[in-house]
Amino acid sequence: MAQRLATVMTRHGVPTFFSPQNIIGARQWQNEILSALQRCDWFVVLLSPDAINSMWVKREVAFALQDPRYEDRIIPLMYRDCDLKSLQWLTLFQIVDFVGDFTDGCRDLLRIWGIGLREEYLQ
């Protein structure tokens, strides 16, 4: 799902940082992710049971919540239903739903940036 979403966003002209694509071998991935968080304009977090239990996702969310650059620029995406108790601050944000339909989720996400969905970019 994350790979597919990164591809769709890139095709629509939304710059993305997706660690499997952007971190090359022999790099300290923690440093690369921190560097990306410091230069990105938006923070999108893909939520699933595994993600909300991940120490690294919790750290990245905490970083974004404390960085004033991300004020009103945090976008939680619900990929799989999960209990957000461990990331309760994310419930303050409108969650983009990808549980029901990927196309609808992409449409709703792109609307945040005023971009219309081009369904041919979903392939």
Secondary structure per residue as TSV (DSSP state, phi and psi in degrees):
chain	resnum	aa	ss	phi	psi
A	1	M	-	360.0	-46.3
A	2	A	H	-62.0	-43.6
A	3	Q	H	-62.0	-45.5
A	4	R	H	-61.6	-44.3
A	5	L	H	-64.2	-43.8
A	6	A	H	-60.3	-40.1
A	7	T	H	-64.5	-45.7
A	8	V	H	-62.7	-43.2
A	9	M	H	-64.1	-43.4
A	10	T	H	-61.7	-43.5
A	11	R	H	-61.6	-27.8
A	12	H	T	-90.1	5.5
A	13	G	T	85.7	13.1
A	14	V	-	-91.8	113.7
A	15	P	-	-63.1	137.2
A	16	T	-	-130.0	154.4
A	17	F	-	-118.6	115.9
A	18	F	-	-128.3	110.4
A	19	S	H	-51.5	-42.9
A	20	P	H	-61.7	-26.2
A	21	Q	H	-90.7	-34.1
A	22	N	H	-99.7	-11.8
A	23	I	-	-105.4	117.4
A	24	I	-	-88.5	165.0
A	25	G	T	-56.2	153.2
A	26	A	T	69.7	16.4
A	27	R	S	-102.3	151.3
A	28	Q	-	-78.2	102.1
A	29	W	H	-62.6	-31.9
A	30	Q	H	-62.5	-42.8
A	31	N	H	-66.0	-39.7
A	32	E	H	-64.8	-41.2
A	33	I	H	-67.7	-43.4
A	34	L	H	-60.5	-42.9
A	35	S	H	-61.6	-42.7
A	36	A	H	-64.0	-41.8
A	37	L	H	-62.2	-31.5
A	38	Q	H	-77.9	-18.6
A	39	R	H	-112.2	-10.5
A	40	C	-	-78.9	153.7
A	41	D	S	-92.9	-24.1
A	42	W	-	-130.6	152.7
A	43	F	E	-121.4	116.5
A	44	V	E	-114.0	127.5
A	45	V	E	-121.9	127.6
A	46	L	E	-89.1	118.8
A	47	L	E	-101.0	131.0
A	48	S	-	-153.9	167.8
A	49	P	H	-54.5	-41.5
A	50	D	H	-66.2	-41.1
A	51	A	H	-64.1	-44.5
A	52	I	H	-70.4	-16.2
A	53	N	T	-96.5	-2.3
A	54	S	-	-80.8	125.6
A	55	M	H	-58.8	-38.4
A	56	W	H	-69.4	-41.1
A	57	V	H	-63.0	-42.4
A	58	K	H	-60.3	-40.8
A	59	R	H	-66.6	-42.1
A	60	E	H	-64.9	-42.0
A	61	V	H	-63.4	-44.3
A	62	A	H	-59.6	-42.6
A	63	F	H	-59.1	-49.1
A	64	A	H	-63.6	-39.4
A	65	L	H	-66.0	-28.6
A	66	Q	H	-91.0	-14.1
A	67	D	-	-89.6	118.1
A	68	P	G	-60.2	-22.8
A	69	R	G	-62.6	-26.2
A	70	Y	G	-93.6	8.1
A	71	E	T	-59.9	125.0
A	72	D	T	60.4	24.6
A	73	R	-	-133.5	29.0
A	74	I	E	-109.4	126.8
A	75	I	E	-124.3	105.1
A	76	P	E	-82.5	133.2
A	77	L	E	-113.1	120.9
A	78	M	E	-85.8	105.8
A	79	Y	S	-88.4	-44.7
A	80	R	S	-134.7	141.1
A	81	D	-	-54.2	135.7
A	82	C	-	-158.0	160.8
A	83	D	-	-89.6	119.8
A	84	L	G	-89.3	20.8
A	85	K	G	-55.5	-40.7
A	86	S	G	-76.0	-14.5
A	87	L	G	-128.7	46.8
A	88	Q	G	-58.4	-26.9
A	89	W	G	-64.9	-23.4
A	90	L	G	-69.3	-19.2
A	91	T	G	-69.8	-11.8
A	92	L	G	-75.6	-15.4
A	93	F	S	-102.7	149.2
A	94	Q	-	-65.7	124.3
A	95	I	-	-92.4	130.8
A	96	V	E	-85.6	125.6
A	97	D	E	-88.7	118.3
A	98	F	-	-113.1	2.8
A	99	V	S	-67.4	-45.3
A	100	G	S	-73.1	-56.5
A	101	D	-	-150.3	126.7
A	102	F	H	-62.1	-43.5
A	103	T	H	-61.8	-47.0
A	104	D	H	-62.3	-39.8
A	105	G	H	-61.6	-44.8
A	106	C	H	-61.8	-43.3
A	107	R	H	-59.0	-46.3
A	108	D	H	-66.8	-39.2
A	109	L	H	-66.4	-48.2
A	110	L	H	-63.2	-31.2
A	111	R	H	-59.7	-29.2
A	112	I	H	-57.5	-36.9
A	113	W	T	-98.5	8.8
A	114	G	T	71.5	29.5
A	115	I	-	-110.5	130.9
A	116	G	-	-82.9	143.8
A	117	L	-	-71.7	129.7
A	118	R	-	-106.4	104.6
A	119	E	G	-60.8	-24.5
A	120	E	G	-66.9	-18.3
A	121	Y	G	-82.5	-4.4
A	122	L	G	-80.5	-17.5
A	123	Q	-	-75.0	360.0
